[in-house]
Amino acid sequence: MKPFHVNVPQADLDDLRDRLHRTRWARRLPGAGWQRGVPVEYLRELAAYWADEFSWREQEARLNVFPQFTTEIDGQPIHFVHARSPEPHALPLIMTHSWPNSVAEFLDVIGPLTDPRAHGLDPAIAFHVVAPSLPGFGFSPFPEPADGPADGPVEGRPWSVARVARTWAELMSRLGYTRYGAHGNDAGALVTPQLAALDSDHVIGSHITAGLGIPTGDPAELDGATDEELAELREATGWMEGGSGYGPYLAARPQTLGHGWTDSPVAQLAYLVERFKEFDGWPGEKPDAAEPVSRDLLLTNASVYWLTATGASSSWPYYEGAAGLPIDQDVVPTGVSHGGPRVFRRIAERRNRVVHWGGHSSPSHMVAMAAPDSLVTGVRDFFALVR
């Protein structure tokens, strides 16, 4: 275990600013709003803010409030936040971030989880938070082979969800944690139940924001559903229809887009923004809608990707088959904080030991960024039941 401190060279920040100022902008295509992709005017304004007003040093200092370390597991450098609670009875909790995201996702929740007393919460529920950067993401870049630039894991084995889960189990073991909880969102919601299934002797509870109980098309899943529940289901899943089709493309050709993300910060920013918007049901189509994630937090994440040159490698799990929904497992209790319609719980309970289904809502798929208080409440409520 080696201590890690985020300290980006000023030359890298100067280069980012210069590239943003020299962007060659695309012409605006006919059509209104976001239907043809990220609007030119929106992206120009956001890029200008990134170049001239956003302070990476302020966000870097926020990251460095929390102790960070690196270690090598299975040939891969792993970066992680390890924020211990002052409460002696605190439960270790490993938190896995989203895609396309980074440990910056958790900046607003680590404090209340580790030190609830300082945040006006009951100190009876507290956590030692371990928040790793997924392999190939942010501060866990793929190692460079001796004969040239990094082009993936050195030994060529894919970083499947199961391999990440085994790595997290090893990380918690190295930290001396023999009894711990797990939380995840999006990509993290794939890793978390997999970790519970693989390390059930040590994981006491699997908590995710959402993803369980989404109908697969089997008519039996909706047996007994009321008209009201079916209406809730249609409302909840309607926004999923259509979309940009990014998933099948990344599953087939992740390298192609990676060239642009690694060479142009605006290309990378446009892609990240579109994912956030698409996951949130395209709120950008409503001119008066507030952005669910603050632009500083959004740009902190974009900066992590750019400054570590991991925009391309962070997309490669799609090629390795990581896209999909969380696995079902009934060996460890499950909690879902932002689970959606009641019929989702009905379906999830067929193959999971669901002991808590929170009714929380969030204006964004990136819950920890947009609604951190609701996530803190959901995590605390679930682990109060299983600890």
C-alpha positions as CSV (number, residue, x, y, z in Angstrom):
1,M,0.0,0.0,0.0
2,K,1.5,3.3,-1.1
3,P,0.0,6.7,0.0
4,F,-1.3,8.7,-3.0
5,H,-1.9,12.4,-3.4
6,V,-3.5,14.0,-6.4
7,N,-1.1,16.6,-7.8
8,V,-1.5,17.3,-11.5
9,P,1.4,19.1,-13.1
10,Q,0.6,22.7,-14.0
11,A,1.9,22.0,-17.5
12,D,-1.0,19.5,-18.0
13,L,-3.5,22.0,-16.9
14,D,-2.0,24.6,-19.2
15,D,-2.2,22.2,-22.1
16,L,-5.9,21.4,-21.3
17,R,-6.7,25.1,-21.3
18,D,-4.8,25.7,-24.6
19,R,-6.6,22.8,-26.3
20,L,-10.0,24.1,-25.1
21,H,-9.2,27.5,-26.5
22,R,-8.1,26.1,-29.8
23,T,-11.2,23.8,-30.4
24,R,-12.3,23.6,-33.9
25,W,-16.1,23.7,-33.5
26,A,-18.6,21.7,-35.5
27,R,-21.4,23.4,-37.4
28,R,-24.8,23.2,-35.8
29,L,-27.0,20.6,-37.6
30,P,-30.6,21.3,-38.3
31,G,-33.0,20.3,-35.5
32,A,-33.9,21.5,-32.1
33,G,-32.6,20.6,-28.6
34,W,-30.6,17.5,-28.0
35,Q,-32.2,15.2,-30.6
36,R,-29.1,15.2,-32.9
37,G,-26.6,15.1,-30.0
38,V,-25.1,17.7,-27.7
39,P,-26.0,21.2,-29.0
40,V,-23.0,23.3,-30.2
41,E,-24.1,26.4,-28.1
42,Y,-24.4,24.4,-24.9
43,L,-21.0,22.7,-25.3
44,R,-19.2,25.9,-26.3
45,E,-20.4,27.6,-23.1
46,L,-19.5,24.6,-20.9
47,A,-16.1,24.3,-22.5
48,A,-15.4,28.1,-22.0
49,Y,-16.3,27.7,-18.3
50,W,-14.0,24.7,-18.1
51,A,-11.1,26.7,-19.7
52,D,-11.5,30.0,-17.9
53,E,-13.5,29.7,-14.7
54,F,-13.4,26.1,-13.4
55,S,-10.7,25.6,-10.8
56,W,-9.1,22.1,-10.9
57,R,-7.0,23.0,-7.9
58,E,-10.0,23.6,-5.8
59,Q,-11.4,20.2,-6.8
60,E,-8.1,18.6,-6.4
61,A,-8.0,19.9,-2.8
62,R,-11.5,18.4,-2.2
63,L,-10.2,15.0,-3.4
64,N,-7.1,15.3,-1.2
65,V,-9.2,15.8,1.9
66,F,-9.6,12.0,2.0
67,P,-6.6,9.6,2.5
68,Q,-5.8,7.8,-0.8
69,F,-3.5,4.9,-1.6
70,T,-2.5,2.7,-4.5
71,T,-1.7,-1.0,-4.5
72,E,-1.2,-3.6,-7.2
73,I,-3.6,-6.5,-7.5
74,D,-3.6,-9.1,-10.2
75,G,-1.1,-7.1,-12.2
76,Q,-3.2,-3.9,-12.1
77,P,-2.5,-0.7,-10.2
78,I,-5.5,0.1,-8.0
79,H,-6.2,3.5,-6.6
80,F,-8.6,3.9,-3.7
81,V,-9.8,6.3,-1.1
82,H,-9.7,4.9,2.4
83,A,-11.6,7.3,4.7
84,R,-11.8,5.8,8.2
85,S,-14.5,6.9,10.6
86,P,-13.8,8.3,14.1
87,E,-16.6,6.1,15.4
88,P,-15.1,2.9,16.9
89,H,-18.0,0.7,15.9
90,A,-18.0,1.8,12.2
91,L,-18.7,-0.8,9.5
92,P,-16.2,-1.1,6.6
93,L,-18.0,-0.2,3.3
94,I,-16.6,-0.5,-0.2
95,M,-18.2,1.8,-2.7
96,T,-17.9,1.3,-6.4
97,H,-18.5,4.3,-8.7
98,S,-20.5,4.6,-11.9
99,W,-19.6,4.7,-15.6
100,P,-18.7,7.1,-17.1
101,N,-17.6,8.4,-13.7
102,S,-14.8,8.3,-11.1
103,V,-14.3,8.5,-7.3
104,A,-15.3,12.2,-7.6
105,E,-18.8,10.8,-7.7
106,F,-18.6,10.3,-3.9
107,L,-17.2,13.7,-2.8
108,D,-20.4,14.7,-1.2
109,V,-21.3,11.5,0.6
110,I,-18.0,10.2,2.1
111,G,-18.1,12.9,4.9
112,P,-21.7,12.1,6.2
113,L,-21.0,8.3,5.9
114,T,-17.7,8.4,7.8
115,D,-18.5,11.1,10.3
116,P,-22.2,11.3,10.8
117,R,-21.9,13.1,14.1
118,A,-20.2,16.1,12.4
119,H,-23.1,16.2,9.9
120,G,-26.0,16.1,12.4
121,L,-26.7,12.4,11.9
122,D,-27.0,9.5,14.4
123,P,-23.4,8.3,15.0
124,A,-24.7,4.8,15.8
125,I,-24.5,4.1,12.0
126,A,-21.0,5.0,10.6
127,F,-18.7,3.6,8.0
128,H,-15.0,3.2,7.1
129,V,-15.3,4.1,3.4
130,V,-13.2,2.4,0.8
131,A,-13.8,3.8,-2.7
132,P,-11.6,2.3,-5.4
133,S,-11.1,3.6,-9.0
134,L,-12.2,0.9,-11.4
135,P,-9.4,-0.7,-13.4
136,G,-8.7,1.5,-16.4
137,F,-10.6,4.5,-14.9
138,G,-9.0,7.7,-13.5
139,F,-6.2,7.1,-11.1
140,S,-6.2,3.3,-11.8
141,P,-4.9,3.4,-15.4
142,F,-3.9,0.3,-17.2
143,P,-0.1,-0.2,-16.8
144,E,2.1,0.6,-19.8
145,P,3.8,-2.4,-21.4
146,A,7.6,-2.1,-21.8
147,D,7.4,-1.8,-25.6
148,G,5.0,1.1,-26.1
149,P,1.9,3.0,-25.0
150,A,-0.7,1.3,-22.9
151,D,-3.3,-0.4,-25.0
152,G,-5.1,-2.4,-22.3
153,P,-4.3,-4.9,-19.5
154,V,-0.7,-6.0,-20.1
155,E,-1.5,-9.7,-19.9
156,G,-4.5,-9.4,-22.1
157,R,-7.1,-10.8,-19.8
158,P,-10.3,-8.8,-19.8
159,W,-11.4,-6.9,-16.7
160,S,-14.8,-8.6,-16.4
161,V,-17.2,-7.7,-13.6
162,A,-16.3,-10.9,-11.8
163,R,-12.6,-10.1,-12.0
164,V,-13.2,-6.6,-10.5
165,A,-15.3,-8.2,-7.7
166,R,-12.4,-10.7,-6.9
167,T,-10.0,-7.7,-6.9
168,W,-12.3,-5.8,-4.5
169,A,-12.4,-8.9,-2.2
170,E,-8.6,-9.0,-2.2
171,L,-8.4,-5.3,-1.5
172,M,-10.7,-5.5,1.5
173,S,-8.7,-8.5,2.8
174,R,-5.4,-6.6,2.5
175,L,-7.0,-3.8,4.5
176,G,-7.8,-6.3,7.2
177,Y,-11.6,-6.1,6.8
178,T,-13.2,-9.5,7.4
179,R,-16.8,-8.2,7.7
180,Y,-17.9,-5.4,5.4
181,G,-20.7,-4.0,3.3
182,A,-20.8,-3.1,-0.4
183,H,-22.5,-0.3,-2.3
184,G,-22.6,0.6,-6.0
185,N,-24.4,2.6,-8.7
186,D,-24.5,1.9,-12.5
187,A,-21.2,0.0,-13.1
188,G,-20.9,-0.2,-9.4
189,A,-24.3,-1.9,-9.2
190,L,-22.9,-4.6,-11.4
191,V,-19.8,-5.1,-9.3
192,T,-21.6,-5.0,-5.9
193,P,-23.9,-8.0,-6.1
194,Q,-21.2,-10.0,-7.9
195,L,-18.8,-9.2,-4.9
196,A,-21.5,-10.3,-2.5
197,A,-21.9,-13.6,-4.3
198,L,-18.1,-14.2,-4.6
199,D,-17.2,-13.1,-1.0
200,S,-20.4,-14.0,0.9
201,D,-18.4,-15.1,3.9
202,H,-17.3,-11.5,4.5
203,V,-19.9,-9.3,2.7
204,I,-22.9,-8.7,5.1
205,G,-25.0,-6.7,2.7
206,S,-25.2,-5.6,-1.0
207,H,-26.7,-2.2,-1.5
208,I,-27.3,-0.6,-4.9
209,T,-29.2,2.5,-6.1
210,A,-31.2,0.7,-8.8
211,G,-31.1,-1.8,-11.5
212,L,-32.8,-4.8,-9.9
213,G,-36.3,-5.9,-11.0
214,I,-36.3,-4.4,-14.5
215,P,-38.5,-6.6,-16.6
216,T,-36.7,-8.9,-19.0
217,G,-39.7,-9.7,-21.2
218,D,-40.8,-12.8,-19.4
219,P,-44.6,-12.4,-19.0
220,A,-44.5,-14.4,-15.7
221,E,-42.6,-11.5,-14.1
222,L,-45.7,-9.3,-14.2
223,D,-48.1,-11.9,-12.9
224,G,-50.3,-10.3,-10.3
225,A,-49.3,-6.7,-11.1
226,T,-52.1,-4.2,-10.7
227,D,-53.1,-1.7,-13.4
228,E,-51.6,1.0,-11.2
229,E,-48.3,-0.9,-11.0
230,L,-48.2,-1.4,-14.8
231,A,-48.8,2.3,-15.3
232,E,-45.9,3.1,-13.0
233,L,-43.8,0.6,-15.0
234,R,-44.6,2.3,-18.3
235,E,-43.7,5.7,-16.9
236,A,-40.5,4.5,-15.5
237,T,-39.3,2.7,-18.6
238,G,-40.6,5.0,-21.3
239,W,-37.4,7.1,-21.4
240,M,-35.3,4.0,-22.0
241,E,-36.8,3.7,-25.5
242,G,-34.7,5.0,-28.4
243,G,-31.5,6.7,-27.3
244,S,-28.2,7.1,-29.0
245,G,-27.3,3.4,-29.3
246,Y,-23.9,4.0,-27.6
247,G,-23.9,0.5,-25.9
248,P,-23.9,-1.7,-29.0
249,Y,-21.3,0.6,-30.6
250,L,-18.9,0.4,-27.6
251,A,-19.4,-3.3,-27.4
252,A,-18.2,-3.6,-31.0
253,R,-15.8,-0.7,-31.6
254,P,-14.5,1.0,-28.4
255,Q,-11.2,1.9,-29.9
256,T,-12.5,4.2,-32.6
257,L,-14.1,6.8,-30.3
258,G,-11.2,6.5,-27.9
259,H,-8.9,8.3,-30.4
260,G,-11.0,11.4,-30.2
261,W,-11.5,11.3,-26.4
262,T,-7.7,11.0,-25.9
263,D,-6.8,13.8,-28.3
264,S,-9.6,16.4,-27.7
265,P,-11.0,17.4,-24.3
266,V,-14.1,18.7,-26.0
267,A,-14.8,15.4,-27.7
268,Q,-14.5,13.7,-24.4
269,L,-16.6,16.3,-22.7
270,A,-19.4,16.0,-25.3
271,Y,-19.5,12.2,-24.8
272,L,-19.6,12.5,-21.0
273,V,-22.3,15.1,-21.1
274,E,-24.5,13.2,-23.5
275,R,-24.3,10.1,-21.3
276,F,-25.3,12.0,-18.2
277,K,-28.2,13.6,-20.1
278,E,-29.3,10.4,-21.7
279,F,-29.3,8.5,-18.4
280,D,-31.4,11.3,-16.9
281,G,-34.1,11.2,-19.7
282,W,-32.7,14.2,-21.6
283,P,-33.6,17.0,-19.2
284,G,-31.7,19.3,-21.5
285,E,-34.7,19.4,-23.9
286,K,-36.4,21.5,-21.3
287,P,-34.8,25.0,-21.3
288,D,-36.0,25.8,-17.8
289,A,-34.9,22.6,-16.2
290,A,-32.1,22.9,-13.7
291,E,-29.0,20.8,-14.3
292,P,-29.2,17.9,-11.8
293,V,-25.4,17.6,-11.4
294,S,-23.4,20.8,-10.7
295,R,-21.2,21.8,-13.5
296,D,-18.2,21.9,-11.2
297,L,-18.7,18.3,-10.2
298,L,-19.4,17.3,-13.8
299,L,-16.1,19.0,-14.9
300,T,-14.2,17.5,-12.0
301,N,-15.1,14.1,-13.4
302,A,-14.3,15.2,-17.0
303,S,-11.0,16.5,-15.8
304,V,-10.1,13.2,-14.0
305,Y,-10.7,11.4,-17.3
306,W,-8.7,13.9,-19.4
307,L,-5.8,14.3,-17.0
308,T,-5.3,10.6,-16.6
309,A,-6.0,9.8,-20.3
310,T,-8.5,7.1,-19.3
311,G,-11.5,8.2,-21.3
312,A,-10.9,5.4,-23.8
313,S,-10.0,2.6,-21.4
314,S,-13.0,3.4,-19.2
315,S,-15.3,2.4,-22.1
316,W,-13.7,-0.9,-22.8
317,P,-15.7,-2.9,-20.2
318,Y,-18.5,-2.7,-22.7
319,Y,-16.3,-4.7,-25.2
320,E,-15.7,-7.2,-22.4
321,G,-19.4,-7.8,-21.9
322,A,-19.9,-5.7,-18.8
323,A,-23.0,-3.9,-20.1
324,G,-26.2,-5.2,-18.7
325,L,-28.1,-5.4,-15.4
326,P,-26.9,-6.4,-11.9
327,I,-26.9,-10.2,-11.3
328,D,-29.4,-11.8,-9.0
329,Q,-28.1,-13.3,-5.8
330,D,-29.8,-14.5,-2.6
331,V,-26.8,-15.4,-0.4
332,V,-26.4,-11.9,1.0
333,P,-29.2,-9.5,1.9
334,T,-29.9,-6.8,-0.7
335,G,-31.0,-3.2,-0.4
336,V,-32.1,-0.8,-3.1
337,S,-32.3,2.9,-2.4
338,H,-33.8,4.3,-5.6
339,G,-35.5,1.2,-7.0
340,G,-38.4,2.7,-8.8
341,P,-41.9,1.2,-9.2
342,R,-43.3,-1.4,-6.8
343,V,-43.4,-3.9,-9.6
344,F,-39.6,-3.8,-9.8
345,R,-39.4,-5.0,-6.2
346,R,-41.9,-7.7,-6.9
347,I,-39.7,-9.0,-9.8
348,A,-36.4,-8.5,-7.8
349,E,-37.7,-10.5,-4.9
350,R,-38.1,-13.6,-7.1
351,R,-34.4,-14.1,-7.1
352,N,-32.9,-11.8,-4.4
353,R,-33.2,-11.6,-0.6
354,V,-34.5,-8.0,-0.6
355,V,-34.7,-6.6,2.9
356,H,-34.9,-2.9,2.1
357,W,-36.4,-1.0,-0.9
358,G,-36.2,2.7,-0.4
359,G,-38.6,5.0,-2.1
360,H,-36.0,7.7,-2.8
361,S,-35.9,9.6,-6.0
362,S,-33.1,11.5,-7.7
363,P,-33.1,14.0,-10.6
364,S,-30.1,12.2,-12.0
365,H,-28.9,8.6,-12.6
366,M,-25.7,9.8,-10.8
367,V,-27.4,9.8,-7.4
368,A,-24.4,10.6,-5.2
369,M,-23.8,13.7,-7.3
370,A,-27.3,15.0,-7.7
371,A,-29.1,13.8,-4.5
372,P,-26.3,12.9,-2.0
373,D,-28.5,13.2,1.1
374,S,-31.0,10.6,-0.3
375,L,-28.1,8.2,-1.0
376,V,-26.6,8.6,2.5
377,T,-30.1,8.0,4.0
378,G,-30.6,4.9,1.8
379,V,-27.2,3.4,2.7
380,R,-27.7,4.1,6.4
381,D,-31.2,2.7,6.5
382,F,-30.2,-0.6,4.8
383,F,-27.1,-1.3,6.9
384,A,-29.0,-0.5,10.1
385,L,-31.0,-3.6,9.3
386,V,-28.1,-6.0,8.5
387,R,-25.2,-4.9,10.5
